[in-house]
Amino acid sequence: MRRLLRLFRVSPPPARAVPIRAVPIRRPNASAGYYWSAARPPISGAQVRHRQFNLARRGLDPAEVRAFLNQVANELVALRAELARTHDENVRIKNALRDWQSQVGSRMMA
């Protein structure tokens, strides 16, 4: 049987003589939300909770998978809420800084 399987084994690709060039670091796109591209919408906690998988003969315990997905979904929801609070606080602090700078700047000009 092993001899038969060896016939169908795929050989690894040949080693490259030319080094692979470094991939540039991509920065997040502000218009796309929290992800790298607008084509990939953000995933929600509900999507994680309701995700279905195909059953396999020697698959995983469905109850265990469901419990893990619920845990991930809860953490995702909590992180999104924390991110929103942080964003709001950031806007508040920036506005306060602008107000302070305009007050101090007007005093310096007088």
Backbone as a ProteinNet text record, in pm:
[ID]
protein_1_A
[PRIMARY]
MRRLLRLFRVSPPPARAVPIRAVPIRRPNASAGYYWSAARPPISGAQVRHRQFNLARRGLDPAEVRAFLNQVANELVALRAELARTHDENVRIKNALRDWQSQVGSRMMA
[TERTIARY]
82	0	86.9	195.6	284.5	350.1	385.4	446.3	347.8	223.3	121	104.1	102.1	86.8	206.8	326.4	445.3	435.5	363.8	347.5	270.5	179.7	96.2	146.8	255.4	310.4	362.2	331.6	376.2	513.4	605.5	739.6	739.1	823.4	826.7	879.4	837.4	885	1035.3	1103.4	1247.7	1278	1393.8	1434.2	1458	1421	1439.2	1581.2	1639.1	1773.6	1768.1	1658.4	1642.9	1566	1615.7	1542.5	1408.8	1311.7	1179.5	1189	1134	1141.5	1043.1	1077.6	995.3	860.6	756.5	622.8	605.3	560.9	544.1	434.7	449.6	351.4	232.5	113.9	-7.3	-65.1	-103	-166.3	-317.9	-389.8	-534.9	-595.5	-698.4	-768.9	-876.4	-873.3	-966.3	-1111.2	-1136.2	-1274	-1327.7	-1239.4	-1282.2	-1315.1	-1310.4	-1338.5	-1212.7	-1221.9	-1110.1	-1024.3	-1062.3	-993.8	-913.1	-837.4	-743.9	-811.5	-926.8	-985.7	-1135.5	-1190.7	-1334.5	-1410.3	-1343.1	-1407.9	-1434.3	-1367.9	-1384.5	-1454.9	-1587.9	-1660.1	-1625.3	-1639.3	-1609.1	-1703.9	-1650.5	-1730	-1796.9	-1919.1	-1992.7	-1998.4	-2036.4	-2051.4	-2159.8	-2266.9	-2376.1	-2329.6	-2243.2	-2191.4	-2109.3	-2032.8	-1952.1	-2043	-2143.3	-2232.8	-2310.7	-2352.3	-2439.8	-2365.8	-2235.5	-2155.4	-2181.2	-2204.7	-2229.7	-2113.3	-2078.9	-1971.5	-2027.1	-1964.4	-2003.1	-1958.9	-2042.2	-2006.6	-1915.9	-1816.9	-1725.6	-1733.7	-1682.4	-1688.5	-1614.9	-1498.2	-1420	-1407.5	-1517.4	-1517.8	-1503.9	-1513.3	-1504.4	-1640.3	-1638.8	-1762.7	-1839.2	-1958.2	-2032.7	-2060.8	-2087	-2114.2	-1989.5	-1874	-1748.2	-1719.9	-1741.7	-1719.4	-1814.4	-1941.7	-2040.7	-2004.4	-1958.3	-1918.4	-1800.1	-1703.8	-1588.6	-1630.1	-1716	-1761.9	-1838	-1917.7	-1987.8	-1889.2	-1783.9	-1682.6	-1612.4	-1576.4	-1510.8	-1604.6	-1731.8	-1829.2	-1845.3	-1851.2	-1864.1	-1742.3	-1623.6	-1502.8	-1498.9	-1544.8	-1548.2	-1641.5	-1758.1	-1853.8	-1794.7	-1730.2	-1670.1	-1556.7	-1476.3	-1366.5	-1418.3	-1523.6	-1581.6	-1636.6	-1701.9	-1755.4	-1641.6	-1534.8	-1419.3	-1355	-1347.4	-1290.7	-1375.3	-1505.8	-1594.7	-1577.9	-1567	-1545.6	-1412	-1309.6	-1177.7	-1180.3	-1251.3	-1262.8	-1332.4	-1442.1	-1514.6	-1426.4	-1351.5	-1262.5	-1152.5	-1102.2	-999.5	-1051.4	-1173.7	-1234.4	-1252	-1297.6	-1318.1	-1185.9	-1080.3	-949.7	-894.4	-910.3	-862.7	-934.9	-1065.9	-1142.5	-1098.7	-1076.7	-1030.8	-893.2	-805.5	-672.9	-681.3	-765.8	-783.3	-835.4	-933.6	-987.3	-878.4	-800.1	-691.9	-588.1	-551.6	-453.2	-504.5	-631.9	-685.2	-689.6	-718.1	-717.9	-576.7	-481.3	-343.7	-287.2	-319.9	-271.2	-324.4	-451.2	-508.1	-445.6	-408.3	-340.1	-199.4	-133	2.8	3.7	-99.7	-109	-140.8	-210.6	-251.9	-139.4
-118.6	0	125.8	123.5	239.1	263.9	156.9	171.6	237.3	198.3	257.2	405.7	441.5	581.7	665.2	605.3	677.5	721.4	643.2	678.6	809.6	837.7	955.4	1072.4	1054.3	1159.9	1272.2	1393.2	1510.8	1549.8	1568.1	1609.1	1758.4	1802.5	1944.7	2025.5	2151.8	2234.5	2259.3	2281.2	2306	2433.5	2436.2	2554	2670.3	2788.7	2908.5	2958.6	2994.5	3050.9	3199.4	3264.2	3407	3423.4	3506.3	3525.2	3594.7	3557.8	3618.7	3759.9	3856.1	3994.2	4014.5	4106.3	4131.5	4189.1	4143.7	4194.1	4323.8	4430.8	4557.6	4546.3	4619	4619.1	4701.3	4641.2	4712.6	4779.9	4902.1	4977.6	4965.2	4969.1	4958	5076.4	5049.3	5151.2	5209.1	5339.8	5402.1	5385.6	5384.1	5372.9	5230.3	5133.6	4993.7	4945	5028.1	4982.5	4929.5	4813.3	4758.9	4663.7	4637.2	4538.1	4601.5	4519.9	4568.9	4610.9	4557.3	4591.9	4608.1	4690.1	4713.7	4590.9	4503.3	4383.9	4281.6	4296.7	4202.3	4274.4	4257.9	4328.6	4272.9	4355.1	4305.9	4193.6	4096.9	3983	4020.1	3976.9	4011	3890.2	3917.3	3810.1	3711.6	3763	3675.8	3581.1	3631.6	3544.9	3431.1	3459.4	3355.2	3255.5	3306.2	3218.1	3123.1	3171.8	3093.6	3022.1	3018.9	2951.7	2801.9	2741.7	2598.4	2531.5	2409.9	2333.8	2200.7	2147	2014.7	1908.3	1807.7	1697.4	1600.4	1550.6	1452.9	1324.1	1220.1	1090.8	1094.4	1149.6	1162.2	1309	1378.1	1521.5	1555.1	1683.7	1733.4	1726.4	1735.8	1734.1	1863.3	1855.6	1976.7	2067.1	2010.7	2093	2170.9	2107.3	2174.9	2288.1	2262.4	2366.2	2482.5	2452	2557.2	2640.1	2575.9	2649	2741	2691.1	2773.4	2891.6	2868.4	2977.8	3082.6	3039.1	3135.5	3217.8	3153.7	3226.1	3329.3	3290.3	3382.3	3497.4	3467	3570.7	3670.3	3621.4	3711	3802	3747	3828.5	3930.8	3892.6	3983.1	4100.6	4071.6	4177.2	4270.5	4214.1	4296.6	4383.7	4327.6	4405.2	4517.4	4490.3	4595.8	4709.2	4674.5	4777.4	4858.9	4792.6	4862.6	4952.8	4906.2	4986.7	5111.6	5096.1	5211.5	5311.7	5261.8	5352.7	5424.9	5353.1	5413.6	5519.2	5490	5587.6	5713.7	5697.7	5814	5895.8	5827.9	5898.2	5971.3	5908.9	5970.7	6100.1	6097.3	6216.5	6324.1	6285.7	6383.1	6448.4	6369.4	6423.2	6515	6476.1	6562.6	6695.9	6693.2	6818.4	6904.9	6843.5	6919.9	6979.8	6906.6	6957.4	7075	7064	7175.6	7299.5	7281.7	7394.9	7458.6	7375.5	7428.1	7501.9	7444.6	7508.4	7641.8	7649.5	7776.7	7880.4	7838	7932.2	7981.5	7891.8	7929.1	8011.4	7975	8048.2	8190.3	8208.5	8343.7	8427.5	8367.6	8440.4	8482.1	8392.6	8421.2	8534.9	8543.4	8646.2	8782.1	8783.3	8911.3	8978.8
0	0	0	81	85.5	-49.6	-117.6	-250.7	-347.3	-337.1	-422.4	-391.7	-264	-226.1	-268.5	-268.3	-311.8	-457.7	-537.8	-678.3	-695.8	-603.1	-613.5	-530	-460.9	-377.4	-465.6	-426.5	-501.9	-451.3	-543.8	-502.2	-471.6	-376.2	-341.9	-459.5	-470.5	-580.8	-567.4	-678.9	-672.2	-596.2	-531.4	-454.1	-548.5	-502.7	-583.3	-570.3	-684.2	-682.3	-648.6	-683.4	-658.4	-527.9	-436.6	-311.2	-336.1	-255.6	-265.2	-209.8	-284.2	-236	-122	-37.4	80.1	38.6	105.1	78.6	155.3	89.8	161.4	266.9	375	483.3	438.9	451.5	414.7	536.9	520.9	628.6	615.6	728	718.8	643.8	569	494.5	586.4	608.3	702.8	658.5	528.7	482	492	516	518.3	658.2	758	893.4	958.5	1018.3	1093.9	1011.8	887.7	807.7	697	624.6	523.9	395.4	363.1	234.8	247.9	159.9	162.1	111.4	37.8	-13.7	96.3	208.7	319.6	434.5	445.9	551.6	688.8	792.5	927.6	968	1040.2	1085.1	1217.3	1234.2	1356	1449.2	1573	1670.5	1629.8	1568.9	1525.3	1414.6	1324.4	1218.7	1277	1380.8	1444.6	1515.3	1586.6	1661.5	1570.9	1454.4	1368	1254.4	1259.2	1155.9	1161.7	1047.4	1038.2	965.9	1006.3	944.7	896.4	795.1	745.9	844.6	861.5	949.4	874.5	944	885.5	966.2	909.4	977	1109.7	1109.6	1233.2	1269.7	1272.9	1297.5	1445	1471.5	1608.2	1675.2	1808.3	1884.7	1855.9	1798.7	1762.8	1882.5	1999	2117.8	2159.2	2147.4	2181.8	2083.7	1955.9	1854.9	1878.7	1904.4	1928.3	2050.7	2159	2280.2	2251.2	2173.5	2140	2052.5	1953.7	1868.1	1948.2	2046.5	2131.8	2213.8	2263.9	2340.4	2251.7	2130.7	2037.4	2002.6	1979.7	1945.9	2060	2183.8	2299.1	2312.3	2290.4	2298.1	2185.1	2067	1953.8	1981.1	2035.4	2068.7	2174.5	2276.8	2382.2	2326.1	2238	2178.8	2090.5	2014.2	1930.8	2017.9	2128.6	2218.3	2279.2	2321.2	2377.5	2272.2	2149.6	2041.9	2017	2020.5	2001.6	2115	2239.1	2352.7	2340.9	2298.2	2281.1	2171.1	2062.8	1953.5	2002.2	2076.9	2129.7	2223.6	2309	2400.8	2323.8	2219.2	2136.9	2073.5	2021.1	1961.4	2067.6	2186.8	2295	2334.1	2346.6	2386.1	2277.3	2149.6	2040.2	2039.7	2061.8	2066.5	2183.9	2299.2	2415.8	2389.3	2324.1	2292.2	2195.4	2094	2000.2	2071.8	2161.8	2237.5	2321.9	2389.8	2474.4	2390.1	2275	2188.6	2136.2	2103.6	2054.4	2166.6	2291.1	2403.4	2432.6	2437.5	2466.6	2350.9	2228.3	2112.3	2108.9	2146.9	2147	2257.4	2369.4	2476.9	2434.8	2361.7	2318.2	2215.1	2131.8	2029.9	2091.1	2203.9	2264.8	2338.4
[MASK]
++++++++++++++++++++++++++++++++++++++++++++++++++++++++++++++++++++++++++++++++++++++++++++++++++++++++++++++

